[in-house]
Amino acid sequence: MAATREAYGKALKELGDKNPNVVVLDADLSGSTQTKHFAKAHPDRFFNMGIAEMNMIGTAAGLARMGKIPFASSFAMFAAGRAWEFVRNSVAHNHLNVKVCATHAGLTVGEDGASHQIIEDVAIMRVIPTMTVIVPADAIEAYQAIYAIAEYDGPVYARLGRAKVPVVFDENYRFQIGKAATLLEGSDVSLIACGVMVYRALEAAKELAKQGIKAEVINMATIKPLDNAAIIKTATKTGRVITLEEHNVIGGLGDAVAAVISEEVDTKVKFKRMGIEDKFGQSGDGMALLDHYGLAVSDIVVEATRQCKA
């Protein structure tokens, strides 16, 4: 078990060791976002902007103009929500090389409650032209994704979590921006997931196998640009697709996949988005909240079984 924000902090510090152009900005949350490791190692390149995410993003844009590689961090609710207009107009509109790395996203913020459980961030970030959106499944993928976005020239939104989550990958895994990873081959139903839901998809596949249902599990860590080819291939293969995300069903991974299927897959495909059904969260244990909002392993099994037997 490990939190993706912890992997972010480790990768960021190492990048700072290797590349003097890497700079980090934080909104007075470095202990929570884990940028504290970079701050300790490279205090001359760390900027605590206070509780002022809009100023943080604007400053990051200026640093990018000067050739730096700014990583701007805060809780996702504020990095994506409060600072959205600055991300759009100051960063993306000018295609500046700013990495918005937002921690504490989704329901798994847990006890912080609905005010901090942003479930809209993927939607509002993916609609910004030129923005790349990444949702790592575990700490290993998050670590590699931070290295990948440091090398990529352009604006990126990386969605990271607060809670420790199961580790899905081993050290042999290789993350690529814009490339999905097929974690389990199957022929009956496709489970396309991102973030913490990837592990639950794999667990559901194990349960489905006991019923003789072969589920294909795909990790769609890059929500934009989407790996259309992987979606077309699996949808054509199984004819049944379920998307899984710790996000509002409106505007996130499910909608993105649905657009590809409706536009580019000729055969009739049964399709279901599983996410948070357009309602706010509440205070509680993060994993219990996923269960409460219909994202338990058993919920996935029920839906997949229904599709396969319909």
N, C-alpha and C positions, 0 to 999 in steps of 0.2 A: 504494500500500500504506500502510495506517495502522492503528494499534491502537485499538480502541474505548475502552480506558482513557485514551488520550491525548485523545480527544474529550471524555471525561468531565471530565478536568482542566481543559480549556479552557472548557467550558460552565459548570462550577462556579465558576470564577473570575469569569466574566462575570456570572453570577447574583448573586454576592456584591457586585459593583459596583452592581447595580441594586436589590437588595432587602436591607435591613439585617436582615431576619428570618432570612435564610439563615445557618445555622451548620454547621460541618463537624467531624466527629469521626473520628479515625483510630487504628488500633492499631499505631502505630510503624512504619508502612509507607508514609508519605506519598510517598516517592520512587517507589515501585512503583505505588501506586494513583493517583498523579498529583494527589493533593490538595495537594501541595507548592505549587502555583501559588496556590491559595486561601490557604494558610497565609502565604505571602509577602505577598500583597496585603491580607489581613485577619487579622492575627495575633490581634486581640482577639476574633475569632469562630471561631478554630480551636482544637481541643482534642486533643492527643495523649494518648490514654488508655492508652498502653502496650500490651503484649501481653496484653490482657484484654478480649476481644470481648464477653463477657457484661456486664461493667461498662459498656462502650461503648454497648451497646444500651439498657441500663437508664437511663443518663444521657441518651441521645437521647430516650427516652420522657418523661423529666422535662422536657427542654427543649421538647418538643412540647406538653406540658401548659401551658407558659408562653407559648404562641403562636409559638414559633420553628418554622422549617422545617429540621429536622436531616437532614443527609446523613451517614450512618455508613458508613465504608468499611474493608474489610480484604480479604484474599484470600477467595475464595468458600468455600473449604474451612472456614474459621473463622467467617466471617460467617453462613453458612447452617448449618454443622454445629455448631461449638462453642456458638454463641449461640442455637440454635434455640428453646430453651424461653423465653428472654427475648423473642425476636421474637414468639412465640406469645402468651405471657401478658401481657407488659408493653406490647407495641405493638399487635398485631392485636386481641387481646381487648378492648382499650379503643378500637379504631379511631383510633389516634393517627397523626399526620401525619409519620411517620418514613420516610425513604427509605434503604433498605439497598442500597447500591451496591457490589456484590461483583466484584472483578477477579480475574484469573488462574483463571478457571473452565475446566473441561473438559480434554481431553487436550492442548490446545495450550499449556498451561503448559510442556509439553515436558520438558526435562531435569530439572526439579524432581521428577519421578517420581510414583508412584502416591499417595503420602501427600498430595500437593498437588493432584492432578488430580481434583477432585470431579466426579463424573458422576451425582450423586444430588440435586443442589440444586434443580433445577426440580421434582422430585417432592415433596420435603419442604416446599417453599415453597408450591406450588399447592394442597396439601391444607389449608393454614391458612385458615380462614374469613376472608373480606374481603380477603385479600392479593391484590394485583395483581402479576403476574409478566411481566417484559419481557426479551426476548433480542434485542438489535439485531444486524442483519446486517453492518453496517460502521460506519465512523467517522461518516459523515454522519447515519445513522439514530440512532446513539448520542447524538450532539450534540443532535439534535432531541428525542430521548426524554427527556433530562435536563431540558430546558426544559418539556416536557409534564408530567413528574411533579412538577416544582416547583409547577405551577399546580393539579395535582390534589390534592384534600383526602382523604388516606387513606394507609394503609401500602402501600409498593411495594418489590418486590425487583427490582433491575435486574442482569442477568448480563452481565458485561463480560469481555473477554479480554486476555491478555498479549501475544500475538503480533501482529505487523502482518499484516493480512489485506487481500485485494483490495477496492477500493472499488466498490460495486455501484451506488450512486445518484449523481445529480448534485444540484446545488443547488436544482433545481425540485421535488425530492421533498418530500412533507409527511407526516410521521409522525402518526398518531392512535392514542391508546390504544384497544385493542379492535378495531382495524380492520386486516384483512389487505390486502395489496397484490398484485394480479395483475401479475406482471412480464412474463409471456409468455403469450399466448393459445394454446390447443391443444385438440385434440378427442380424442386417443387415450389419454392417461394424464396424471394430475395429480401433480406433484411439489410437496408441501407441506413447506417447510423453514423453519428458523430459524437465526439465528447464522451462523457461518462456512459452514454447509452451503448457504446460499442461493446463494452464488457457484458452488459445485460443482453445484448443481441446474441453474443456467443453462448451465454448461459441458456438462453431460450432455445438456441439451436440444439443444444444437448438434450433438452427435454423433448423437443420435437422429434429428435432421432429415435427416442424410445417409442414413438407412435408410428415410426416408419416414414416420417416426413423429413426430407432432405432440404435443409435451409442453406441458402448461400448467404454468407455474411460479408458485407462490404463496408470498410471504413472510409467514409467520405470526409476526411479531415479538412480539405479545402472546399469551402462552400462557394467561393468565387475566386478564380475561375473554376467552374464545375467540370468534372471529368465526364463530359457527355458520352464519350465512347464507352466508358465502363457502365453507365446507366443503360444505354441502348443494348449493350451485350447481355447484361443480366436480365433485363426486362423481356427481351426476346427469348431468352433461354428458359425462364421459369414461367412467364406469363402472369406472375403475381409479385407485387412489390409493396413492401411496408417500410415507411421511413420512420426513424426513431431519433428524437432530439429533446434535449432539456431546454425547450424554448416554446414560445407560443406557436401553435400550429399555423398561425397566419404569418407568412413572410419569411420563414426560415428554410431549413433544409428541405422539408416536405414540399413546399411550394416550388422551390427551385427544381427538384427532381420531377415534379408533376409537369412542369413546363416542358422539360426535355421529352418526357414520355408522350405528351399530347402532340408535340410538334414533330417528333423524329422517329417514333416507333409505329410501324404499320399495323402490327397485330394488336388485337384487343387485350388490354392488360388490366387485371384487377389491381386496384391501388388503394392504399390507406395511409393517411398521415397519422402518426402517433406522437403526440407532444402534449403541451399544456393547452387545454381547450378554452382558450381565450378568457382566462380568469386570472386574477392576481393570486400570489402565493400567501403563505402565512408562516408564522414563527414555528419552528420545530426542527427535529433532527433532519438533516439534509436527505439522507437516503430514505427515511420514512416518508418524507414529502414526495419523493419520486413515486413511491408506491401509492401514496394517497391520491396523487393526481393521474393515476392510470398508467404509470410507466414501470410497473413491476414486471419481473420476468414472467410471472403467470399471466399477466395481461397480454404480453406479446405472444405467448403460446396460444392463448385463446383466440386471438385475432388471426394468427397464422393458420391455426387449425380450421377456423371458420372459412377462411379463403380457400383452403385446399379441399374442403369437403362440400363447398357450395356447388 
